[in-house]
Amino acid sequence: MHSVVISGTGLCQPPHTITNAELVEAFNRYVDRENTRHAAEIAAGTRPALQYSSVEFIEKASGIQQRYVFDKSGILDPARMYPHYAERADSELSMMAEIAVAAAQQALAQAGRSGADVDAVLCAASNMQRAYPAMAIEIQQALGAGGYGFDMNVACSSATFGIEQAVNAVRTGSARCVLVVNPEITSGHQAWNDRDCHFIFGDVCTAILVERAEDAVGADQWDVLGTRLATQFSNNIRNNFGFLNRSEDSDPDARDKTFRQEGRKVFKEVVPIAAAHIEGHLADLGQAPAAVRRFWLHQANEGMNQLVIKKLVGEASRDRAPLILDEFANTASAGSIIAFHKHHADLMRGDIGVICSFGAGYSVGSVVVRKR
Ligand SMILES: CC(C)(COP(=O)(O)OP(=O)(O)OC[C@H]1O[C@@H](n2cnc3c(N)ncnc32)[C@H](O)[C@@H]1OP(=O)(O)O)[C@@H](O)C(=O)NCCC(=O)NCCS
């Protein structure tokens, strides 16, 4: 068995920002249009009127201030309410591969590596833009990597579950240098016209390089002390989009073909699962939560993260558990990786940290690391 390090991370940040004020303005214009269109049914009591969203609610309920997106115009068009992405020819690099390559190049540069050093690529994300060939194989080719590539989806825990596959491959010797990429184009599955969740998501792509410790040459290395994954079935976060929709003769634009959730239930059920998961994982590694310098948690809700940290160490602070969702919103599986990417430079040799995701499935994944 080989010792394993994380030796690089990368972040591809989309070019456009949507503030809560811009988002709510567009949403409320959509509400006006819909209520005017259905005025007769609303007056007859056969259809409920849609209600306005509010910036105050979004900030208080979630902690989100803004989000980054790859297209802004379609999302903010009250006649459309989803992004515009041009269809690309088979001969062109696909959108998910393009942003994965951008994030991967940063991770490789940080680790002092090139694509040719990589011998496995895992594309781990909440949605894949096509069925096949695997996104990972296209990314492998674009980077000039060798070995193999495959896609995997565990929704918001895709990145941590991907890290475990990478760590195991390097530990057992089936690969030496594994790239995990998380292209999360959440704007494609977000229900931008549903008041309950229209503010939740943002787009981004992250990358993580996992190597055999004895090979690593980068200046910033993190020993992987352990990984732990857990799942428990729940319908509280669900998206029924899939390849059988056509055969089921279902409406491709029906509400259940995009992201939907019972947000309050998710909040209540996932907080104790995540806290117990982290505590159990640390205990098995002989570590106490109080000895952990930093927790890079999944970024879905500020209050949720504060509760997880309070359960673990008694008091929540941005130093103990950095928040990035105020700037990025929920970026699905990339959230905890962005937190790690942006908030690890101040840790000292020997400091211990936990990357932990939680979300749809339900799924929880933790990665315990120590600064080398
Ligand atoms: C989604 C979430 C922010 C909603 O916050 P909440 O406090 O649970 O809000 P609720 O859905 O209970 O709604 C509270 C009230 O605000 C209203 N409301 C909902 N959306 C609103 C909006 N956009 N603007 C204004 N009011 C809104 C509701 O109608 C409700 O009104 P009522 O009390 O009169 O019925 C929160 O539940 C959450 O983040 N949950 C965790 C989600 C998660 O982790 N998901 C993982 C996804 S990968």
The ligand as a Gaussian input file, in Angstrom:
#p B3LYP/6-31G(d) Opt

LIG

0 1
 C      -34.006000      25.793000       0.838000
 C      -33.920000      26.554000       2.138000
 C      -32.962000      27.722000       1.999000
 C      -35.321000      27.115000       2.468000
 O      -35.296000      27.761000       3.710000
 P      -36.453000      27.448000       4.819000
 O      -36.193000      28.329000       5.965000
 O      -36.430000      25.974000       5.041000
 O      -37.736000      27.939000       4.078000
 P      -39.146000      27.226000       3.922000
 O      -39.139000      26.437000       2.656000
 O      -39.512000      26.537000       5.196000
 O      -40.076000      28.488000       3.732000
 C      -40.301000      29.460000       4.775000
 C      -41.284000      30.495000       4.268000
 O      -40.627000      31.320000       3.278000
 C      -41.396000      31.308000       2.066000
 N      -40.490000      31.334000       0.921000
 C      -39.965000      30.274000       0.258000
 N      -39.183000      30.710000      -0.750000
 C      -39.214000      32.059000      -0.712000
 C      -38.611000      33.065000      -1.494000
 N      -37.815000      32.760000      -2.525000
 N      -38.852000      34.352000      -1.189000
 C      -39.673000      34.679000      -0.169000
 N      -40.261000      33.760000       0.616000
 C      -40.047000      32.468000       0.342000
 C      -42.199000      30.029000       2.119000
 O      -43.354000      30.151000       1.337000
 C      -42.517000      29.907000       3.584000
 O      -43.623000      30.734000       3.891000
 P      -44.713000      30.292000       4.978000
 O      -43.954000      30.227000       6.274000
 O      -45.689000      31.397000       4.911000
 O      -45.202000      28.953000       4.508000
 C      -33.450000      25.640000       3.301000
 O      -34.484000      24.746000       3.664000
 C      -32.230000      24.843000       2.953000
 O      -31.196000      25.364000       2.569000
 N      -32.269000      23.513000       3.170000
 C      -31.155000      22.625000       2.945000
 C      -31.112000      22.327000       1.496000
 C      -29.951000      21.490000       1.073000
 O      -28.977000      21.304000       1.735000
 N      -30.093000      20.952000      -0.093000
 C      -29.088000      20.195000      -0.697000
 C      -29.188000      20.538000      -2.115000
 S      -27.906000      19.818000      -3.011000

